[in-house]
Each structure stands twice: as structure tokens, then as C-alpha cells.
Amino acid sequence: MRKPAAVFLLLSLSICACKAPPVPPEAKKAEQQEQSLWRDGAHVWAKEDFDSYRAIHVEAKRKLSKENAKFVWFRNYEQVSSTFNDVLKNGEELQEKVRKLKEIKSESIAAQLKDFERSITGFLRLTLFMNEGRPIRLILTKAELMLKEARLLYQREDLDKAEEKLESLSVSVKDVEDMILLVLDRYSDPVQVTKWRKWARDTILESRNKNIAVVIVSKIDRKLSLYKGGKLLSSYEIGLGHNGLDDKLYAADQATPEGRYRITDKLPSSNYYKALLIDYPNEEDKRKFDQARSQGHIPPGVRIGGLIEIHGGGKHSMTYGCISLENKDMDALFRLVEAGTPVTIVGAINDMNEILMMFKGKR
């Protein structure tokens, strides 16, 4: 009787083994899901959520191991399967969260790329109107390179490094803005603009009352205007020195003076074609120089300087604080003015000029 019983037992075991429940497929799916989440950077984008997800996954695997340790005919994966389904559901929610976070960051970076491109392009255009813009353009050239690198990283979906590059780019663009502000700050100051406007208005009034020619130079507009009898007769484009938008303070600062002057001499020939010499420095210029020197703003041994002219040679010719015109325009102006003609040089006549509007639009 023992032999048939043993055979029956082995047969029963074989039948039970054949009917043992399979390991839930959710277990393998969860393993693949966790790997996918890691590759997608869930441990970075949503660390706390990812840690919670892994804790649930670890618990599910613990239950699976416990169930697997039982004899096959005692195994029941129903609860294990339910736990792994919870893992998968949690993982899907985490994947969606990571996707949305990436999408938000991607959109933010794309917007920043567009804004920086607009700012850099605008600042480059702006510096073309500023002789002082040469050092600024060097920084902008480097900024353009950083922008290209950031865009390439963005296209590769390396968003973290793209964002780091944009942070560096932001510093450079801020430096450019600060440098431009140093030059243009006075030009948006209503007190300063009001003073310049009064100078111009008084000069035009003198032209009307005395029926004489007068010259008004607006540095930021790069324009010389000739009035006769209070009426605009003609306008010419001009060039300025390296620091032409600054108010001249001392010799060799390459700035163009601002104030009310008069032509003291007409020179039929000069180093720069024809020239009109003006009476810089006047008493106001001397007062500003003495004040600046007493405050330590003037280098030791430096003098106030002079020999400021309106001359030909072309509006792009080299000048060190003078005002340059194209030769044909210099010919026309030379014929229409005399020694004693008032010349008023201002930074700007209004605070809504093209350069300031361009700068405000790029900030």
C-alpha cells in the first residue's frame, strides 16, 4: 500500500505545481517603470514623490518575496498584484508630474531664450548709435556665444545645463544694461532734459528776435540743426568723439561739451577739411572743471583743454570731442554762418528720443 500512496502523493504534487499561480506581470512592469522614472530624472525633478514611490515599490517587492517563499500550492498573488497596481498607478502619476514640470521648465527656458535674443539684438543695435558702445559690444559678442550654447543645450533637452548657462548670460546682459545706463542716465533725467530744452528754446528765440542764424546740436540724435530767424533752415547728421555722449570735463577725455557757445573763427582748411572753432571753454565750463578738480574727479596735472570745432571729414571720421559732418554738409554750413554765430550743444531736446526708446524697450 505504501508504493501507491507515494505515487499518488508525487502525482498530486505535480498537478499542484502545474496549477501554481504565476507571478503577477505587474511586478516586471513596476521594475521597468522605476528604471524609466530614474532615466527621466524623477529623483531630481520630484525627489520626495520619487522616494515615496520607491518605498511603495519596496514594500510590494517584499510582499512578493514573502509570497514566493510559500509552498506553491499555498501561494496567492491577489494582494501582491493589488499592491503592484498601486505602485504602477503611483508611478504613472509621478511620470505625469515629471512631464509637466519638464514642460513648464522647457517653456520657461524657451521664453528666456527668446527674451535674451531680443535684448542682445536690441542692445547691439543701440550701441551702433553710441561711440561708447565698443566695449559693450565685446560683452555682447560673448553673450551671443552663451546664448547659442544655451539654445543647443535646450535642443538636446539638457534643461538643467541650459538653465545654468542662462543664469550666466543674465549676469552679462545685466552688466551691459548697467554700462549703457552709465552713459544714458542723464538723458532720461527730466531735470537735465528740461535744462537742455531751455537752452535750445532760448537759442531759437534769439535767432527769431535778432533775425540771425543759430546752430543747435543734439548729441543723442546725432543731429546739427541750423535756424534762421527762428525757423529751421536745414539739418545735418553728425559724428561725435569716442565718449561723445558724455559732457566734456577736461582735455583728452574725448567727450563733447554741452552748453551755449559762439563761433570764434572760420577755418577754410584744417586737419579735418573746413572747420568752425567755438569758444570752449567758457566761464561755465571753467567753473565745472574747478569744481570737479576740487572733488577729486580730475586726474592730477590734467588741464581743461580747448580747440573744439565743428569740422568736416565725414560723420564717421576720427574726432576727439569735436562735431564732424560730411564735407558737402560742412560746405553748406560754412557758407551760412559767421564768426559770432551762437552754437548750443545739448545732450537731448526731449526724453522720448529714439535711443532712449530703444533702450527702454530692451530692458
C-alpha positions in Angstrom: 0.0 0.0 0.0 2.9 2.4 0.6 4.1 2.4 -3.0 0.7 3.5 -4.5 0.4 6.2 -1.8 3.8 7.6 -2.7 2.9 7.7 -6.3 -0.3 9.4 -5.6 1.5 12.0 -3.5 4.0 12.7 -6.3 1.2 12.9 -8.8 -0.7 15.3 -6.6 2.4 17.5 -6.2 3.0 17.5 -9.9 -0.6 18.5 -10.5 -0.4 21.3 -7.9 2.9 22.5 -9.4 1.3 22.8 -12.8 -1.5 24.8 -11.4 0.7 27.1 -9.3 -0.4 30.8 -9.8 2.0 32.8 -12.0 4.0 35.8 -10.6 1.9 38.9 -11.3 3.1 40.6 -14.5 2.7 44.0 -12.7 5.9 43.2 -10.8 8.0 43.3 -14.0 6.2 46.4 -15.2 6.9 48.2 -12.0 10.6 47.3 -12.3 10.7 48.8 -15.8 8.7 51.8 -14.7 11.1 52.6 -11.9 14.0 52.4 -14.3 12.2 54.7 -16.7 11.4 57.2 -13.9 15.1 57.2 -12.9 16.1 57.9 -16.5 13.6 60.7 -16.8 15.2 62.3 -13.7 12.2 61.8 -11.3 14.7 61.6 -8.4 15.7 65.1 -9.3 12.5 66.7 -10.5 10.3 65.3 -7.8 12.6 63.8 -5.2 10.1 63.4 -2.3 7.5 61.9 -4.6 10.1 59.5 -6.1 11.2 58.5 -2.6 7.6 57.7 -1.7 7.1 55.8 -4.9 10.2 53.7 -4.2 9.0 53.0 -0.7 5.8 51.6 -2.0 7.7 49.6 -4.6 10.0 48.2 -2.0 7.0 47.1 0.1 5.4 45.5 -3.0 8.6 43.5 -3.7 8.8 42.5 0.0 5.3 41.1 -0.2 6.2 39.3 -3.5 9.2 37.7 -1.9 7.2 36.6 1.1 4.6 35.0 -1.1 7.2 33.3 -3.2 8.7 31.8 -0.1 5.5 29.8 0.4 4.9 26.3 -1.0 3.5 26.7 -4.5 0.0 25.4 -3.6 -0.2 27.9 -0.8 0.7 31.0 -2.9 -1.9 33.7 -3.5 -0.8 36.7 -5.5 -4.0 38.6 -5.4 -2.9 41.0 -2.7 0.5 41.3 -4.2 -1.0 42.1 -7.6 -3.1 44.8 -6.0 -0.1 46.3 -4.3 1.9 46.4 -7.6 -1.1 48.0 -9.3 -0.9 50.7 -6.6 2.8 51.1 -7.5 2.1 51.4 -11.2 -0.7 53.9 -10.6 1.6 56.0 -8.3 4.3 55.8 -10.9 2.0 56.9 -13.7 1.0 60.0 -11.6 4.7 60.6 -10.9 5.6 60.3 -14.6 2.9 62.8 -15.5 4.1 65.2 -12.8 7.7 65.0 -14.1 6.4 65.6 -17.6 4.5 68.7 -16.6 7.5 70.0 -14.6 9.8 69.5 -17.5 7.2 71.1 -19.8 7.0 74.2 -17.5 10.7 74.4 -17.3 11.1 73.9 -21.1 8.6 76.7 -21.8 10.3 79.0 -19.3 13.7 78.4 -20.9 12.3 78.8 -24.4 10.8 82.2 -23.3 14.1 83.2 -21.8 16.0 82.3 -24.9 13.6 84.5 -26.9 13.9 87.4 -24.5 17.7 87.3 -24.3 17.9 87.1 -28.1 15.6 90.2 -28.4 17.6 92.0 -25.7 21.0 91.2 -27.2 19.9 92.2 -30.7 18.4 95.4 -29.4 21.5 96.3 -27.4 23.7 95.6 -30.3 21.6 97.9 -32.5 21.6 100.5 -29.7 25.4 100.5 -29.4 25.7 101.4 -33.1 24.4 104.8 -32.1 26.9 105.1 -29.3 30.6 105.5 -29.8 30.9 104.5 -26.1 29.3 101.2 -27.2 32.6 99.5 -28.4 33.4 97.8 -25.0 29.8 97.0 -24.6 29.8 95.2 -27.9 32.6 93.0 -26.7 30.5 91.8 -23.8 27.5 91.3 -26.1 29.6 89.2 -28.5 30.4 86.9 -25.6 26.7 87.0 -24.6 25.7 85.9 -28.1 28.0 82.9 -27.8 26.5 81.9 -24.4 23.0 82.3 -26.0 24.0 79.8 -28.7 25.3 77.4 -26.2 22.2 77.6 -24.1 20.0 77.1 -27.2 22.0 74.0 -28.1 21.6 72.6 -24.6 17.9 73.3 -24.8 17.6 71.5 -28.1 19.4 68.5 -26.5 16.8 68.7 -23.7 19.6 69.2 -21.2 17.4 71.7 -19.4 19.5 72.0 -16.2 22.7 72.9 -18.0 20.7 75.2 -20.3 19.3 77.0 -17.3 22.8 77.3 -15.8 24.0 78.9 -19.0 21.1 81.3 -19.0 22.0 82.4 -15.4 25.5 83.3 -16.6 24.0 85.0 -19.6 21.7 87.0 -17.3 24.7 88.4 -15.5 26.4 89.5 -18.7 23.2 91.2 -20.0 22.8 93.0 -16.7 26.4 94.2 -17.0 25.6 95.6 -20.4 22.5 97.3 -19.1 24.4 98.9 -16.3 27.1 100.1 -18.7 24.5 101.7 -21.0 22.8 103.3 -18.0 26.1 105.0 -17.1 26.0 106.7 -20.4 22.3 107.3 -20.9 21.2 108.0 -17.3 21.4 111.8 -17.8 19.3 111.6 -21.0 16.3 110.3 -19.1 16.6 112.8 -16.2 13.7 115.3 -16.6 15.7 118.0 -14.8 18.6 117.7 -17.1 16.4 117.4 -20.2 14.4 120.5 -19.1 17.7 122.5 -18.9 18.8 121.3 -22.3 15.4 122.2 -23.7 15.6 125.7 -22.3 19.0 126.3 -23.8 17.6 125.2 -27.2 14.5 127.3 -26.9 16.4 130.4 -25.8 18.8 130.0 -28.7 15.9 129.7 -31.2 14.2 132.7 -29.6 17.5 134.7 -30.0 17.5 133.7 -33.7 14.0 135.0 -34.1 14.4 138.2 -32.2 17.7 139.1 -33.9 16.9 137.5 -37.3 20.2 135.7 -37.2 21.5 132.1 -37.9 22.0 129.9 -34.9 23.2 126.3 -34.6 21.7 123.7 -32.3 23.4 120.3 -31.8 21.6 117.4 -30.2 24.1 114.7 -29.4 21.9 111.8 -28.7 20.0 112.4 -32.0 23.3 112.9 -33.9 21.9 116.0 -35.5 23.0 119.6 -36.1 20.2 122.0 -36.9 20.6 125.4 -38.5 17.9 128.0 -37.7 17.5 131.5 -39.3 15.0 134.0 -38.0 13.7 131.4 -35.6 12.8 128.9 -38.3 14.5 125.6 -39.1 16.6 126.1 -42.3 18.5 122.7 -42.5 19.6 119.7 -40.5 22.7 117.5 -40.9 23.8 114.2 -39.5 26.9 114.4 -37.3 29.6 112.3 -35.7 31.0 112.6 -32.2 34.1 111.6 -30.3 34.7 108.3 -28.6 32.9 109.5 -25.4 30.7 112.0 -27.3 27.6 111.4 -25.3 29.4 112.5 -22.1 29.7 116.1 -21.2 33.3 117.3 -21.7 35.2 118.0 -18.5 38.9 118.1 -19.2 41.4 117.7 -22.0 41.6 114.4 -23.8 38.5 112.9 -22.2 37.1 112.5 -25.8 33.8 113.9 -24.7 31.8 116.6 -26.5 31.0 119.7 -24.4 27.4 120.8 -23.6 26.5 124.5 -23.3 25.9 127.7 -25.1 28.8 128.8 -27.3 29.7 131.0 -30.2 31.8 130.6 -33.3 35.1 132.4 -32.8 36.7 131.6 -36.2 36.0 130.1 -39.6 38.9 128.0 -40.9 38.8 127.4 -44.7 41.2 124.5 -44.2 42.1 122.3 -41.3 43.2 118.8 -40.4 39.5 117.8 -41.0 38.6 119.8 -44.1 36.9 123.1 -43.2 36.2 123.9 -39.5 34.3 126.3 -37.2 36.1 126.9 -33.9 33.8 127.6 -30.9 34.7 129.4 -27.6 35.1 126.3 -25.4 35.9 126.5 -22.6 33.5 129.3 -21.5 33.1 130.5 -17.9 30.6 127.8 -17.1 33.0 125.1 -18.4 35.8 126.6 -16.2 33.5 126.5 -13.1 32.6 122.9 -13.7 36.3 122.0 -14.2 37.4 123.7 -11.0 34.5 122.1 -9.0 35.3 118.6 -10.4 39.0 119.1 -9.6 38.3 120.1 -6.1 36.2 117.0 -5.7 39.0 114.7 -7.0 37.3 113.9 -10.3 40.1 115.3 -12.5 43.4 113.3 -12.9 46.4 115.2 -11.5 48.2 117.5 -13.9 45.3 117.5 -16.4 44.1 120.8 -18.0 40.7 121.9 -19.2 41.6 121.7 -22.8 40.1 123.5 -25.8 40.1 123.7 -29.6 36.6 122.3 -30.0 35.4 122.5 -33.6 32.6 121.8 -35.9 34.5 120.3 -38.8 34.3 118.2 -42.0 36.0 115.0 -42.7 32.8 112.9 -42.6 30.4 112.0 -39.8 32.4 108.8 -39.2 35.8 110.5 -39.1 38.1 110.3 -36.1 37.3 113.1 -33.7 38.3 113.6 -30.0 35.4 115.7 -28.7 34.5 117.8 -31.8 31.5 117.6 -34.0 32.1 116.2 -37.5 30.0 116.5 -40.7 30.2 115.2 -44.2 32.2 117.6 -46.4 29.3 118.6 -48.5 27.3 119.4 -45.4 30.2 121.3 -44.0 30.4 123.4 -47.2 26.7 124.3 -46.8 27.0 125.2 -43.1 30.3 127.1 -43.7 28.5 129.4 -46.1 25.6 130.2 -43.8 27.3 131.1 -40.6 29.7 133.7 -39.4 32.0 134.4 -36.5 29.8 135.2 -33.6 27.0 132.8 -34.6 25.5 131.1 -31.5 26.1 127.4 -31.1 24.1 125.5 -28.5 25.1 121.9 -27.8 22.7 119.8 -25.8 22.5 116.1 -24.9 18.9 115.8 -26.0 16.0 118.1 -26.6 13.4 115.6 -25.3 13.3 112.4 -23.2 11.5 110.4 -25.9 14.3 110.3 -28.4 15.0 107.1 -30.5 17.9 105.9 -28.5 16.2 106.1 -25.1 13.1 104.5 -26.5 15.2 101.7 -27.9 16.9 101.2 -24.5 13.6 101.2 -22.6 12.3 98.7 -25.0 15.1 96.2 -24.3 15.1 96.4 -20.5 
